[in-house]
Amino acid sequence: MRALTAWFIRNSVAANLLMGFILFMGVITLITMRVEGFPRIESDGIIITTVFPGAPPAKVDALVSQKIETALEGMEGVRSFSAVSTESLSIITIRRVGGYNLDKLLDQVRLRMDSGIEFPARAERPQIDASGFDYPALYINLYGDVDQGTLHELAKRLRQALLAQPELSRLNVWGLQKQELRIEVESHKLRQLNLTVPDVVERIRASSLEFQAGSLKTSAGSIFIRADGKAQYAPDYGVIPILKKHGGGQVLLGDIAAIHDTYVEGDYRFRFNGQPTAGIEILVGHRENLLRISEITQRVLHDLRPQLPQGVQADVWGDSAVYIADRLSLLTKNGFQALVLVALVLALFLNLKLAFWVAMGIPVSVLGAIAVSGTAWVDYSLNDVTTFGFIIALGILVDDAVVVGESVFEQRSFDKNPITATEAGVARVSVATVFGVLTTIAAFFPLLVLDNPLGKVLAQFSGVVIFAMLFSMLESKFILPAHLARIDIDTPPRWLATRLWQTVQQAAQAALYFLRDLCYVPLLLVTVRYRYAALILFVSVATLALGLTMKGKVKSVFFPEVPGQIISVLLEMDRSASVELTRANVERIREVGEAVSELLQQQYDLDSAPVRSVFEAINSAESAEIYAELTPVTERPDIGIQQVIQRWRQQVGQLEGVIELRFTGSEEIGGGFEIKLASRNQDTLTSAGNALKEYLGTIDGVHSPRDSMAGTQAELKVTLKPAAESLGFDRQTLATQVGSAFGAAEVQKIQRGDTELAVLVQQGIEQRNTMDDLLSFHIRNHDGQWFLLSTIADVEQVLTPKTLQREDSNWVNVISATINRNVVAPEDVAQAVLNQLAPQLKQQHPGLDISLGGELEEMDELQGGLKKALLIAMVLIYVLLAVPLKSYWQPFIILAIVPFGFVGAILGHLYLDLALSLLSMFGMLALAGVVVNDSLVMLSRHNELVAEGMGPYEAIQVAATSRFRAIFLTTTTTVVGLLPLLLETSEQAQYLKPAAVSLAFGELFSTALMLLLVPVLIAITQDFKQLRLTAVSTKPPKEPPCHLSR
């Protein structure tokens, strides 16, 4: 490296071309780089989805979910199975063992699924997916006071226009009721004709079908022969013959049934800003650019709007591009401010030209890292995590450049040949700076190999820091020296501004020397003199800080809340509630939200109301969702999303028939707070779940405890009476006739353009509304005789869960809750449950298993990987310190300083009342690298002085004072670089503050300690050396045990 550095010093053209190439590639990559918010979480497993129309959860579980699990038993690479069975739907999730190839597992699953599993006839083909998660980019709503058919056709046109754009590949249409052709027969007419619903179905299928009969091979070519004919519309079905009359003629389907082109029955209702609506959700995939998707969508809408009927509007809401652009703009602004502040600090204490070229290392390093990050083999995007990584790295990127610059200028003060002086100055600190950068990289590197979906996403933070540090080392060793060699330091400044600034610099230098000579050196002498007492004091402070954390005085969370732009309101109603009551409650919630928005607008004198749009979706009489989009943060600077939520929740108050009303305004990372109860007995899970929910409700900061088995639905079990079999009835006869009449029998599917419709036959709605309709239903036996259902069958009403969930063959009840992280940490809540309630529940319910789920499970997995990663990092750092120090024990002096940096980070969180989180740990990793670098610089200087013949105790003071300036500058640039983020009041930046606090406060605390503790530890090691020498020799030492104590 020394020869290469010398070559670049003598060839400034090569250095400038290298710098220009890095800047150029970085800018080009930045222009074309993908932009997203929180990075996409890659798939860690496989999801198998199977639709079983009309089947209750218990039947879905027995006939679909369990069969799939049985077929996949014993498969290699599977970590766990979980099955969720709801009405008409089975979802199987297979999680792979860490490190196992997902594509290989997918191939195995497909082979097993194709091995002949016997599913029910009505079950659709299972869909196997391992593509992970696509995030919504934005939503488009068509709304107005028009009928459903108009909205349906407009949504189809919009969908076609969007799919015509190559950049838009994934989207979902929602808010539309599915079309169907329903044939409603009259039961008394069927009995008169001695027909059942299954009979009608068979007659329709016989007359409406598609079948190719063959072809004629003529001299003119092939002529196809068709003898089939499939009905398409209601009139076509109306003329299908069902029965021949005895006196001639036919009974047509239209004679016994009402035929409707209509929509699937249900209590659905969708409204946007109070009007009927249909919408489209546009998704962003792994390699798609969020900003580009938003731009294209807006262009398509601009072309479509003039074609819309009068009274219909098309609006975009939930546009992540706007929100992400604002957040990235905020982070970029903080980064630019940090760059200016760092350059200003450097200019105060360094030669102006030196300060400029040292500061130039920041854009070179950042753009170099961007150039590599955007390549196909790395494939990082510009997102919250990577942008924040660059901001954290800003202050530490100039550390090695500052040391190199200081060394070169010190060398040039007595060597007037700029080339040789620069070469010697770089060489003198080359080993320390190179290994200092490598130790920082070693601190971050293990995070890159975490085999966890969320861990891989967050590892992008480490990735960009490592790339930036590598380019920083390249810049400080090859580019910076070429410019330093050409700086004229002997000619006095000619310009007035330069001379005035030189006066400012002299004042800053004088203040720095005052701090060093009159404050630091006397304190250093006292500390080293009483080194053992000082060491005890330092350890006591560290123990106190760790004790504060263990006692809960410093809160901790897995991941801080990431504020969103949309307030989500989930409404769960009592099962006995009517759809009219549900609709009234939804209207009440929406009206209160609009009133709160108007009040906030008046109170804060805003140009527009904070709540911009409201989308409401009633899925059934028992559940509804409301989504309120807020205006950008720049338009409501003093109003946070939590403030709106708090007022909205208070103003809504108690609503009739409501089981749960939950407001959320943040993005949940890792699945939120969940605790899993597992048992083979469902009654056990219900009882334990109720006890756990009651316990969670007593904890401050825990809201809306809920469980996956809480929702129940009424079910009528119809069973044959013992005497029914002698009357010619069996279970199949009962099931087919009752199921077809009340649940609809599917005749066939028809295709109209790009829409597929199901053709269904059932009794009219007025004949299947009440229990009396069921009991008075007539059923036909094998002999053609008709009996009332009540005479041949018993009807029992039971309540069954809406959702059945199993994991590894056990039934599972997932208890979840909303946690206010400003009041209590999810980890503390979970710990209280496991320590206080869990033993009681296990004693009351033998066989009950209690485990963590959601973000708690994710955190548990990450902690295991992080412990291994930190152990690897410590070993790597030790090796990288032992090599330049040429010592086995001296690296422990440096490593001993790292925990004290963590103490500073903890105290910083306590002072600012912030919770320690995963992002705090990222700041601590950066802190470890900085602390190690500064300590290495001081210890290396001490070794150099001892090698030159100076006494080891005298060398302590000389090394500490000679490196005080460089350590002061590296600390100051790091802290000043983080000041804009630390002082940022925007809601969007708050969740990133823990990492900045860890680095800034940890750096301040550890630097103050390091300037004293490293000399103390060096002196103590020298004491032990002297004791060892005294033990083996009676000769007096050449130097007193403590030179500094005199």
Sequence and secondary structure as in RCSB ss.txt:
>XXXX:A:sequence
MRALTAWFIRNSVAANLLMGFILFMGVITLITMRVEGFPRIESDGIIITTVFPGAPPAKVDALVSQKIETALEGM
EGVRSFSAVSTESLSIITIRRVGGYNLDKLLDQVRLRMDSGIEFPARAERPQIDASGFDYPALYINLYGDVDQGT
LHELAKRLRQALLAQPELSRLNVWGLQKQELRIEVESHKLRQLNLTVPDVVERIRASSLEFQAGSLKTSAGSIFI
RADGKAQYAPDYGVIPILKKHGGGQVLLGDIAAIHDTYVEGDYRFRFNGQPTAGIEILVGHRENLLRISEITQRV
LHDLRPQLPQGVQADVWGDSAVYIADRLSLLTKNGFQALVLVALVLALFLNLKLAFWVAMGIPVSVLGAIAVSGT
AWVDYSLNDVTTFGFIIALGILVDDAVVVGESVFEQRSFDKNPITATEAGVARVSVATVFGVLTTIAAFFPLLVL
DNPLGKVLAQFSGVVIFAMLFSMLESKFILPAHLARIDIDTPPRWLATRLWQTVQQAAQAALYFLRDLCYVPLLL
VTVRYRYAALILFVSVATLALGLTMKGKVKSVFFPEVPGQIISVLLEMDRSASVELTRANVERIREVGEAVSELL
QQQYDLDSAPVRSVFEAINSAESAEIYAELTPVTERPDIGIQQVIQRWRQQVGQLEGVIELRFTGSEEIGGGFEI
KLASRNQDTLTSAGNALKEYLGTIDGVHSPRDSMAGTQAELKVTLKPAAESLGFDRQTLATQVGSAFGAAEVQKI
QRGDTELAVLVQQGIEQRNTMDDLLSFHIRNHDGQWFLLSTIADVEQVLTPKTLQREDSNWVNVISATINRNVVA
PEDVAQAVLNQLAPQLKQQHPGLDISLGGELEEMDELQGGLKKALLIAMVLIYVLLAVPLKSYWQPFIILAIVPF
GFVGAILGHLYLDLALSLLSMFGMLALAGVVVNDSLVMLSRHNELVAEGMGPYEAIQVAATSRFRAIFLTTTTTV
VGLLPLLLETSEQAQYLKPAAVSLAFGELFSTALMLLLVPVLIAITQDFKQLRLTAVSTKPPKEPPCHLSR
>XXXX:A:secstr
 HHHHHHHHH HHHHHHHHHHHHHHHHHHHHH  B SS      EEEEEEE TT  HHHHIIIIIHHHHHHHTT 
TTEEEEEEEEETTEEEEEEEE TT  HHHHHHHHHHHHTTT    TT    EEE     EEEEEEEEESS  HHH
HHHHHHHHHHHHHTSTT   EEEES   EEEEEEE HHHHHHTT  HHHHHHHHHHHSB  EEEEEEETTEEEEE
E  B   SHHHHHT EEEE TTS EEEHHHHEEEEEEE  S  EEEETTEEEEEEEEEE TT  HHHHHHHHHHH
HHHHGGGS TT EEEEES HHHHHHHHHHHHHHHHHHHHHHHHHHHHHHS HHHHHHHHTHHHHHHHHHHHHHTS
TTT   BSHHHHHHHHHHHHHHTHHHHHHHHHHHHHHTT   HHHHHHHHHHHHHHHHHHHHHHHHHHHGGGGG 
 SHHHHHHHHHHHHHHHHHHHHHHIIIIIHHHHHTT   SS   SHHHHHHHHHHHHHHHHHHHIIIIIIHHHHH
HHHHTHHHHHHHHHHHHHHHHHHHHTTSS B SS  EEEEEEEEEEEE TT  HHHHHHHHHHHHHHHHHHHHHH
HHHTT SS SEEEEEEEEEETTEEEEEEEE  GGGSTT  HHHHHHHHHHHH   TTEEEEEEEEEE STT EEE
EEEES HHHHHHHHHHHHHHHTTSTTEEEEEETT  EEEEEEEEE GGGGGGT  HHHHHHHHHHHHH EEEEEE
EETTEEEEEEEEE GGGSSSHHHHHT EEE TTS EEEHHHHEEEEEEEEES EEEETTEEEEEEEEEE TTT  
HHHHHHHIIIIIHHHHHHHSTT EEEEEHHHHHHHHHHHHHHHHHHHHHHHHHHHHHHHHT SSHHHHHHTTHHH
HHHHHHHHHHHHT  B HHHHHHHHHHHHHHHHHHHHHHHHHHHHHHTT  HHHHHHHHHHHTHHHHHHHHHHHH
HHHHHHHT   GGGGGGHHHHHHHHHHHHHHHHHHHHHHHHHHHHHHHHHHHHHHHH  S  SS S GGG 
